[in-house]
Amino acid sequence: MSVRVKCPRCKGKAIITNSNDLAKDIKDVFYKELYVQCVEKDGCGARAVFGMEFKHYINPPQSDVYDMARALVNQQNELDLKR
């Protein structure tokens, strides 16, 4: 994953210096604290903590789509057999 971060104070370039995975022990949850520092040439030098989270998929992974399709086909086949 590539992330560009701007300093919240001067809007200059900032870099991520460290991170903490706050949800590492929770299945299917992604939340990190990102420690950033302003490195703009004439920037303010501020340091800040950003939060990064996963919200939802725009397109689910292909394997999930195939699994959903297989389940629908199997369900339809079971309904057809009951008739």
Buried (B, 14 or more C-beta within 10 A) or exposed (E): EEEEBEBEBBEBBBEBEEBEEBEEEEEEEEBBEBBBBBBBEEBEEBEBEBEBEEEEEEEEEEEEEEEEEEEEEEEEEEEEEEE
